[in-house]
Amino acid sequence: MPQKPPQRLSIIDIAHDAGVSPATVSRAFNRPDLLKPDTLQRIKTVARRHGFRPNRVGSSLRSGSTRTLGMVLPTLRNPVFAECFEGAEQYAHAHGYSVMVASTGYAPATEADAVQSLIDHQVEGLILTVGNAARSATLRMLAGQNLPYVLAYNESSTHPFVSVDNGAAAGDMVSLLAARGHRRIAIVSGPLTASDRARRRLAGARGQARKLGLEEVVHLPMASHTEADGERLRGLLRARPAPTALFCSNDLLAASVISRLRGLGLSVPADISVCGFDGMTFARLLVPPLTTIEQPSHDIGARACANLLACLQGETPPSVRLAHRLIPGGTVAAATSAASTAS
């Protein structure tokens, strides 16, 4: 005779053992922020001892609330977005929510599909990074859905967001390069149509260069946001005069640029300086360590999640730009004209 599976403990059993009401146990798993820390800990200890897990499906059916948030990111291959997801997920979990993530591969055409897929899973709100917040069909679609959302990394005058000041951060990097004698700077990025963050960084760099009396910042677009094209770099460096510093729109792209430059027989920073944007942990492990702008990706995710949960409570939290930080490394040196010798 097959054995019957053990009977699943109910919320009433946990409440009895913890010496609280069933409603308090429910709040421990759905709104833990409403409980005193010692009460919450006691309930979780009892639940762990009994191997109890709340029935999320049944709870959702009864309450009409899934306690699930959606998150749309360009990719999870870039550690920046993975850190952002981690920050959002940790904050959500601490407040009784889970996060379902979808990625778009930097393709604006797939954003609406990714969002609709999450909506079909009945998420209660969205955190998302879009290609261009000012022209996003996805955001126009969301406006008619009455679904709360917060942008992460995008900056906007019409949509709620959490980001850094991309223009000011890029300006800080140009100031650092200028202080090392660089007057000819090139920005290397992926397609601007897929990243308004890169567009703002380019504009900030050019604006600061004009203020400092430097030459016009050249823009070298790559087909990918994270992979450099050696032939395009070769063409840029054959210019007369060639740029003495390459400012890459993200750290992964900067690492790829450095690799391609070595393939062209150039040394960084002896022949040409390279810097990035993001402040990813791996950038410190490069030899030499990458000069970069750090943006607090974990905090961007957590703050975006906090603002979204506030929206779900009927509040209208303000958009916010978090502080960035310039991290000097070993990939920027005093200006040299040696880059123009690239074969």
N, C-alpha and C positions, 0 to 999 in steps of 0.2 A: 504494500500500500504506500503510495507517495505521501510524504509528510506535508502537512499544511505549512505554508509560510508563516513565520511568526507574525503575530498581530502588531500592526503599526501603532506606536504610541500616539496619543492625541495631545493636542495643546492643553487639554484639561489635566492630563497626567503630569505634564511638565509643570503646570501652574501649581498643582497640589504639592509636588516635591519641592518646589522653590518657595512655597509659602506666599504666593501672589495670586492675583486674579488671572483668568484666561485672557482678559483684555490687555493686561500688562505684558503677558508673554507675547501676544500678537504685536504689541508695540515694540518689543525687543527685536523682533525680526523685520518689522516694517517701518518703524519710526524710532530707531534706537536713540536718536538725539533728544527724544522727549523724556528719557529715563535718567535717573541718577546713576552715576557710574557703578556704584556698588550693587545696585539692583540689577543692572544690565549684566554685570559680571556673574552674579549668582545664577541668573537664568541661563546664561550661556554655559556655565559650568555644569549645571544639571542636564542641559540638552546634550552636551558632549558626552557625559557619562552614560546616557541612554542611547546615544547614536541618533538623536532626533534631528530631523530636517523638516522645515515647514513645507507644506504642499503648496507650492507657488501657483500651480495651475488652478487648483480649487479656489485658492484665495483670490486669484485674478477674476475667475468667473463670478464669484460672489460680490466682489467689490467693484468690478468694472475697471480696475486699475491693474496694469501689468507690472508696475514698479520697474520698468525697463526703459532705458534711454538709448537713443541711437547715436552713433558717431560715424561721420564720413570723413575720410582722410585721403590724401593723394596716394599714399603708399605706406606700407609698414616696413619696407626695406631700408628706408632712411631712419636711423635711430631717433632723430628729432621727433618724428610723428609717433614712434613707439613710446617715447618718454611722455609725450602729451597724452596718449591713450592711457598709460599707466597712472598718470596723475588724475585723470578724470575717473578712471575705474576705482582707484583707491578712495577718492572722495565719495563717489556714488555708493560704494559698498558700505562705507561708514555711516551712511544715511539710509540704508535699507533699499538701495537700488542696484541694478546690474546694468551693464553697458554692452550693447551689441554693435559691432564695428563692421564697416564696409569700406573698401578702398576703390579709387577711381582710376589709378594708373596715370594720374595727371591729365586725364582726358575729360575736358568739360562736357563732351557729348554724353558721357556715361554718368554724370552726376545725378541727373534726374532719375535715372533707373535705380541707382544705388539708394537714393532717398526714398523712392517709392517702395522699394523692397523692404526697407526698415519700417515704413508706415504700415505696410501690409502685415508686419509682425506686431503691430499695435504698440510701437514705442510711444512714450508720453511726451517726448521732446527730443530735440536734436542738437548736437554739437557738430559743426562741420567746417571744413576748409574747402573753399571753392576756388576755381581758377581766377575769376574776376568778379568781385562782389558788386561792382558798379553795373555789370552787364549780365548778371547771372540769371538764366532762365529758371534755374532751380529755385532761387530765392523768390522769383516772381510766382512760381508755382506754390511755394510754401505760404506765401501771403494769403492765398485763397483757401488754405487748409486749416487755418486757425490752430496751428501746431506751434508751440513755443520753440525757439531755436536761438543759439548763440554761435557766432563765428569764432573760430580759433585761428590766429595768425593773420587773417585778413583784417584790414582796417577799413572803416566805412563811416560815412556821415549819416547813413539812413538805416543801418542794420546794427543790432547789438553785437559787440565783439570784445575779445580779450587778445591782446597782441603786445608787441613792442613797437616803438616808433621806428619803423624800418628806415625812413629817410634820415632821421637824426643819427641812427646807428651807423649807417653807411657814411655819413658825413664825418663821424668820429674816426672811422678807418682812414678816410682820405686825409684827414689832418695828421694822423700818425705817419702816413706815407710821405706827406709833404715835409714833415719834420725830419725825415731821413733823406731828404733831397730829391724825392721823386716828383717830377713835373709832368711826365707822360704816363698816364695810368689807363689801363683798359679794364672794363668790366666784362667778365665771362659769365654767361648765364644760359639757362635753357630757354625755350620759347616763352616770350613775355605773355602771349595769349593764354597760357596755362598757369601763370603765376603772377598775380598782381603784387605779391611781395617782392619778387625780383624787379618788377617795374618801379616800385617805390624806392628800392635800393639804388637802382640806376639813377633815378631822378635826384635822390639825396646826394649821391656821389658827385654828379655833375654840378649841382647847386653849390656844394662846398668847394669844388675845384674852381668855380668862377669866383667865389669869395676870396680865395687864396691866390688868385691870379695864375692858376696853373693852365696848362693846355686843355682843350676840350677832351673830356673823357670819352674814349672810344668804346663802343659796345661790340662784343664778339658773341653772337648767339650760337649755341650748340643745338643739335637736334634733340639731345637728351638733357634733363635737369641734373643728372648725376654722372654722366660719362662724357669725357672730352674727346674731340676729334683732332688727332695729331696733325692732319693736313691743314685744317683751319688754323691751328696754332702756328704752324710753319708759315702760312701766308701772312698772318698778322705780324710775325717777328721779322719777316723780310722787308717790312715797310721801312722807309727812311725818313725821319728817325723812328726806331721801334720803341714801343713802351718799355719802361724799365720795371713796372710792377703790374701784376695781374691780380685783380680783386674779384674773387669768385663768389657767386651769389649763394653758395652753400658749401659746407665742408667736404661732402662727398665729391662734389665737382672739383674742389681744390685739390683733393688727394689724387683724383684722376689727372688733372692738369699737371701736377708735379711729376707723375709717372710718365706722361707723354713728353714733357720737357726733357726728362732724362733720356728718353728714346731719341730725342733730337740732338743729344750731345751737350745739353745745357745743365748746369748745376744750380740748385736752389739753396741758398740765396746768392751765391757767388756771382752768377751771371744774370739772374733775374729774380726779383722778389715775387712771392705769391702769398696771398692771404685769403681767408674764407669768412663764412658767416654761419653761425649756429652754436659754436662752442661745444661740440660733441666730445664725449669722453675720449674717443679714439684719437682725436686730433692731438692730444697731449702725448700720445704714444708714437707718433710719427717721428722720424729722424731726418731733420730736426723737428721739434714740435711746431705745430701750425699756429701762426698768428691769426686770430679770429675774433669775431664778435659773438659773445655768448648771449643767447636768449634763454630765459628760464622755462624750458618746454614743459617740464613736470608741473610747474606752477601755473602755466597757461592752461593746461588741461584741467587742473584742480579748480582754478578760479572760474573757468568757463562752466564747469559742472555746477559749482556753487551758484553762479548766476542763473543757470538754467533751472535749478531746483527752486530758486527764489521766484522765477517766472511762474513756475507751477503752483506756487502759493499766492499768486495774484500780484506779486510785486514787480516793479520795473527797475532793476538794478542798472546803474550807469555802465557804459562801456569803459574799458580801462586799458591803458598802455602800461605794462610792467617795465621795470628797469632792465636795460641791457648792460653788458660789461665788456670792455675791450680787453682781450687777453693777449699780451705780447708773447711771441714765440720766437723760433729761430729761423723762420722762413722769410723774414723781411730784414734786409740789410741796407746799407747806404746805396744810393742810386748808382747804377753802372750802365754803360752803353754796350756792354758785351752781348746783350740779347740780339742785337742787330746782325751778329755773325752767324745766326742759325742757318744751317745749310738746307 
